[in-house]
């Protein structure tokens, strides 16, 4: 196994703008939507606040939008007063958030809660800890997760309605809050699509030219995915043993102990990348694997690892949880593998790659653009933000 410390293309995240710049953007049109998140990051914030605000600003509605953080708390009243809709994304309860929501509701503003994970109902704390491979013997783990989840749940129950990523999670939200939850899926923003388009066009121009090696990618992100990866470890070890062409590319953190360690010279580990560079790294593999435990918590997960890979012409083999089972038609635009079928399904994917995988890659990309490109989300966003009223 070797670690790749390659230089990344310089990318400056646009959400580093000052408050005054973000506030001017919010006030630039007649109807205004303010997104709130604790602090900028490349996961939930990007998908549920940044991407949403950018889509609204690019859209044809007379709607402007921007995003704000806990660090902007001194300006919360100012933001609420000029906004028509407030969206609180996965924020933990505190006096500033509660006061901001109370002010908005007193002024007759629509207040929505947005979340992308089952992290608002403490009934699932034990399941979440086990799924994320947390130390159940450490009281600090229980204290942290009970506090974290209950504070998010308290905010959810203060809001008028909810917005989330899929119908499975929407049903969980409606049961918890007693209020309607609407679905706007995670999707690719304009920047992400631009780089993906260039990469895919290069693949098409080269007729998907590749070496004789088979590259399998696992984009884990964080150490909490070790449980997920354990499902596919035996299958990967067998594939590495049987086929000397197979190489494994991992982005993020992963425990590579056990039999896989014998093939360390064929395993590349890349550091975490920003979302623009990650598209380039995803394009380096023919097959992307998404193993997940199948339970209530994971069924609430988004299908983003499928559509981001598809956008750059990479095939996906995934566990058929709710979202991946809905997005992937096995053998047509990817593959679905149950807990005991990983070897067989990855083998099927390798056979497709060997025979020429351009046709399947094109179908996967076409479906990903249709369902997960920012410009195809505007009706869903409008419906969620404005309760179906035309804007």
C-alpha positions in Angstrom: 0.0 0.0 0.0 1.3 3.4 -0.8 0.1 6.9 0.0 -0.3 9.4 -2.8 0.6 13.0 -1.9 0.1 14.4 -5.3 -0.4 18.2 -5.7 -4.0 19.2 -6.1 -5.2 21.8 -8.5 -5.7 25.0 -6.5 -9.3 25.6 -5.6 -10.6 28.4 -3.5 -14.0 27.6 -2.0 -16.4 30.5 -2.9 -18.1 30.2 0.5 -15.1 32.0 2.0 -16.9 35.3 1.2 -17.3 37.9 3.9 -20.6 38.4 5.5 -21.3 41.7 3.7 -20.8 39.9 0.3 -23.2 37.1 1.3 -25.7 39.5 2.7 -25.7 41.6 -0.5 -26.4 38.4 -2.5 -29.3 37.6 -0.3 -30.9 41.1 -0.8 -30.3 41.2 -4.6 -33.9 40.1 -5.6 -37.4 40.5 -4.5 -37.9 37.1 -2.8 -35.2 36.1 -0.4 -34.2 32.7 1.0 -31.6 32.5 3.8 -29.8 29.2 4.6 -28.2 28.7 8.0 -25.5 26.1 8.8 -23.1 25.9 11.7 -19.9 26.4 9.7 -18.8 25.8 6.1 -17.7 22.3 5.2 -17.5 20.2 2.0 -20.3 17.7 3.0 -23.7 18.7 4.4 -23.1 22.4 4.0 -22.1 22.1 0.4 -25.1 19.9 -0.6 -27.8 21.4 1.6 -27.0 25.1 1.8 -24.4 26.2 -0.8 -25.7 24.1 -3.7 -29.3 25.2 -2.9 -28.4 28.9 -2.7 -26.4 28.7 -5.9 -29.2 26.9 -7.8 -31.6 29.7 -6.8 -29.2 32.4 -7.9 -28.7 30.7 -11.3 -32.5 30.0 -11.7 -35.1 32.1 -13.5 -37.3 32.8 -10.5 -37.2 36.3 -8.9 -35.5 34.7 -5.9 -32.1 35.5 -4.3 -30.4 33.4 -1.7 -27.3 33.1 0.5 -25.9 31.2 3.4 -24.9 32.1 6.9 -23.1 30.5 9.9 -23.0 30.6 13.7 -20.1 33.1 13.2 -22.7 35.5 11.8 -24.9 35.3 14.9 -24.6 39.1 15.6 -26.4 39.6 12.3 -29.2 37.0 12.7 -31.9 39.6 13.3 -30.8 41.6 10.3 -30.9 38.5 8.1 -34.3 37.3 9.3 -35.8 40.8 8.8 -35.0 40.9 5.1 -35.8 37.3 4.3 -39.0 35.6 3.2 -37.9 32.0 3.9 -35.5 30.7 6.5 -33.9 27.3 6.1 -32.0 25.8 9.1 -29.7 23.0 8.0 -28.8 20.4 10.5 -28.1 22.9 13.3 -27.8 22.1 17.0 -30.1 24.0 19.4 -28.7 27.0 21.2 -30.1 30.3 22.4 -29.1 32.1 19.2 -30.8 29.6 16.9 -33.9 29.4 19.0 -34.1 33.2 19.1 -33.7 33.5 15.4 -36.4 31.0 14.7 -38.8 32.7 17.2 -38.2 36.1 15.6 -38.8 34.7 12.1 -42.1 33.0 13.1 -43.2 36.1 14.9 -42.7 38.1 11.7 -44.7 35.5 9.7 -41.6 34.1 7.9 -41.6 30.5 6.7 -39.1 28.5 8.6 -37.8 25.1 7.3 -35.6 22.5 8.7 -33.2 20.7 6.3 -31.3 17.5 7.1 -29.5 14.8 5.1 -29.1 12.1 7.7 -31.0 10.3 10.5 -29.5 12.5 13.2 -32.5 14.0 14.9 -34.2 11.1 16.8 -32.4 9.8 19.9 -34.3 6.5 19.5 -31.6 5.5 16.9 -28.5 6.5 18.9 -27.5 2.9 19.6 -27.9 1.9 15.9 -26.0 5.0 14.8 -23.1 4.3 17.1 -22.8 0.6 16.0 -23.1 1.5 12.3 -20.3 4.2 12.7 -18.1 1.8 14.7 -18.0 4.1 17.7 -16.7 2.8 21.1 -19.8 1.7 22.9 -17.9 1.2 26.1 -16.8 4.9 26.3 -19.4 7.0 28.1 -18.2 10.0 26.2 -19.5 8.5 23.0 -23.0 8.2 24.4 -22.9 11.7 25.9 -21.7 13.2 22.6 -24.2 11.5 20.4 -27.2 11.9 22.7 -26.5 15.6 23.0 -25.7 16.1 19.3 -28.9 14.3 18.1 -31.3 15.7 20.7 -30.2 19.3 20.0 -30.7 18.8 16.2 -34.1 17.2 17.0 -35.1 20.2 19.1 -34.4 22.5 16.2 -36.4 20.3 13.8 -39.5 20.5 16.0 -39.3 24.3 16.1 -39.7 24.6 12.3 -42.8 24.7 10.2 -41.8 21.9 7.8 -38.8 19.9 6.7 -36.8 19.3 3.6 -34.6 16.3 3.1 -32.8 14.1 0.5 -35.1 11.1 -0.1 -38.6 9.7 0.7 -37.3 7.1 3.3 -35.8 9.9 5.4 -38.8 12.1 4.8 -41.0 9.5 6.4 -38.7 9.4 9.4 -38.9 13.2 9.7 -42.7 13.3 9.4 -43.1 10.7 12.2 -40.7 12.6 14.4 -41.9 16.2 13.9 -45.6 15.6 13.0 -45.1 18.0 10.1 -44.7 17.6 6.3 -41.3 16.8 4.9 -40.5 17.4 1.2 -37.7 15.9 -0.9 -35.0 17.8 -2.7 -32.2 15.3 -3.4 -28.6 16.0 -3.1 -27.3 17.2 -6.5 -24.3 18.4 -8.4 -23.7 22.1 -8.6 -22.5 24.1 -11.6 -18.8 23.9 -10.8 -18.9 20.2 -10.2 -20.8 19.6 -13.5 -18.4 21.8 -15.4 -15.3 19.7 -14.4 -17.3 16.5 -14.8 -18.4 17.5 -18.3 -14.8 18.1 -19.4 -13.6 14.8 -18.0 -16.4 12.8 -19.6 -15.9 14.5 -23.0 -12.2 13.5 -22.8 -13.2 9.9 -22.2 -15.6 9.9 -25.1 -13.0 11.5 -27.4 -10.5 8.7 -26.5 -13.2 6.0 -26.9 -12.7 5.3 -23.2 -9.1 4.3 -23.8 -7.6 2.6 -20.7 -4.7 0.4 -19.7 -5.0 -3.3 -19.1 -5.4 -2.8 -15.3 -8.8 -2.8 -13.6 -9.1 0.1 -11.1 -11.6 -0.2 -8.3 -12.2 2.9 -6.2 -13.5 3.3 -2.7 -14.2 6.8 -1.6 -14.6 6.4 2.1 -14.1 10.0 3.4 -13.9 9.2 7.1 -12.9 6.3 9.4 -16.6 5.7 10.3 -16.9 3.7 7.1 -14.7 0.8 8.3 -17.8 -1.3 9.1 -19.1 -0.7 5.6 -15.8 -1.7 4.0 -15.6 -4.9 6.0 -18.5 -6.2 4.0 -16.5 -6.1 0.8 -13.0 -6.9 2.1 -13.2 -10.6 1.5 -14.4 -10.1 -2.1 -11.7 -7.6 -2.9 -9.0 -9.9 -1.4 -10.2 -12.7 -3.7 -10.3 -10.5 -6.7 -6.8 -9.2 -6.0 -5.6 -12.8 -5.6 -7.2 -14.1 -8.7 -6.6 -11.2 -11.1 -3.2 -9.5 -11.1 -4.7 -6.6 -13.1 -6.9 -5.5 -10.2 -5.8 -2.4 -8.3 -7.6 -0.6 -5.5 -7.7 3.2 -5.0 -8.9 4.5 -1.7 -9.7 8.2 -0.9 -9.8 9.1 2.8 -9.3 6.9 5.8 -9.5 3.1 6.0 -8.2 0.2 8.0 -6.3 -2.0 5.6 -5.3 -4.7 8.0 -5.9 -8.4 7.4 -5.6 -10.3 4.1 -5.7 -7.1 2.0 -2.4 -6.0 3.5 -0.8 -8.8 1.4 -1.6 -6.7 -1.7 -0.4 -3.4 -0.4 1.7 -2.7 -3.5 -1.5 -2.7 -5.5 -3.4 -0.3 -3.2 -3.1 3.5 -3.5 -4.4 5.7 -0.7 -5.2 9.3 -1.6 -5.8 12.1 1.0 -9.2 13.8 1.2 -9.8 16.1 -1.8 -12.1 19.1 -2.4 -15.1 18.3 -4.4 -13.7 19.6 -7.7 -10.5 17.5 -7.5 -12.5 14.5 -6.2 -14.3 14.3 -9.6 -10.9 14.0 -11.3 -9.8 11.2 -8.9 -13.1 9.4 -9.3 -12.5 9.4 -13.1 -9.3 7.4 -12.6 -11.1 4.2 -11.8 -13.5 2.2 -13.9 -15.4 0.8 -11.0 -16.6 2.6 -7.9 -17.8 0.5 -4.9 -20.3 1.7 -2.3 -20.8 -1.0 0.4 -23.2 -0.1 3.2 -24.8 -1.9 6.1 -28.5 -2.2 5.4 -30.4 -0.7 8.3 -32.7 2.2 9.1 -29.8 4.6 9.5 -28.1 3.8 6.2 -31.4 3.7 4.3 -31.6 7.4 5.0 -28.3 8.0 3.1 -28.1 9.9 -0.1 -27.0 8.3 -3.4 -24.4 10.9 -4.1 -21.5 8.4 -4.5 -23.4 7.0 -7.5 -24.3 10.1 -9.4 -20.9 11.9 -8.8 -19.1 8.8 -10.2 -21.5 8.5 -13.1 -20.9 12.1 -14.1 -17.3 11.3 -14.9 -18.0 8.0 -16.7 -17.3 5.6 -13.7 -19.5 2.6 -13.0 -20.8 1.9 -9.5 -21.5 -1.3 -7.6 -23.6 -0.5 -4.5 -25.6 -2.0 -1.7 -29.3 -1.8 -2.6 -30.4 0.5 0.2 -33.4 2.7 -0.5 -31.6 5.4 -2.6 -29.1 3.2 -4.5 -31.8 0.6 -5.2 -33.9 3.4 -6.7 -31.2 5.0 -8.7 -29.4 2.0 -10.1 -31.0 -0.6 -12.5 -28.5 -3.4 -12.1 -26.8 -4.3 -15.3 -28.1 -1.1 -17.1 -26.5 1.9 -15.3 -24.5 0.1 -12.6 -24.7 -2.9 -10.3 -26.4 -3.8 -7.0 -24.8 -6.2 -4.6 -26.3 -7.6 -1.4 -24.1 -8.5 1.6 -23.1 -11.9 0.2 -22.9 -11.0 -3.5 -20.0 -8.5 -3.7 -17.6 -10.8 -5.4 -20.1 -11.8 -8.1 -21.2 -8.2 -8.8 -17.7 -6.7 -9.0 -16.8 -9.6 -11.3 -19.8 -8.7 -13.5 -18.6 -5.1 -13.6 -15.0 -6.2 -14.5 -16.5 -8.2 -17.4 -18.4 -5.2 -18.7 -15.2 -3.1 -18.4 -13.3 -5.8 -20.4 -15.9 -5.8 -23.1 -16.0 -2.0 -23.4 -18.0 -0.1 -20.8 -18.7 3.1 -22.7 -22.4 2.3 -23.4 -23.2 1.6 -19.7 -21.2 4.6 -18.6 -23.1 6.9 -21.0 -26.5 5.5 -19.7 -25.3 6.1 -16.1 -24.2 9.6 -16.8 -27.4 10.5 -18.7 -29.6 9.3 -15.9 -27.4 11.1 -13.3 -27.7 14.4 -15.2 -31.5 13.9 -15.5 -32.0 13.3 -11.8 -29.1 15.1 -10.1 -28.0 18.1 -12.1 -28.7 21.4 -10.4 -30.7 22.8 -13.3 -33.2 19.9 -13.0 -34.0 20.6 -9.3 -35.7 23.9 -9.6 -39.3 22.7 -9.4 -38.5 20.6 -6.4 -36.8 23.5 -4.6 -39.6 25.9 -5.4 -42.2 23.4 -4.1 -40.3 22.9 -0.9 -39.4 26.5 -0.2 -42.7 28.1 -1.1 -45.3 25.4 -0.3 -46.1 25.0 -3.9 -46.8 28.6 -4.5 -45.5 30.0 -7.8 -42.5 32.4 -7.5 
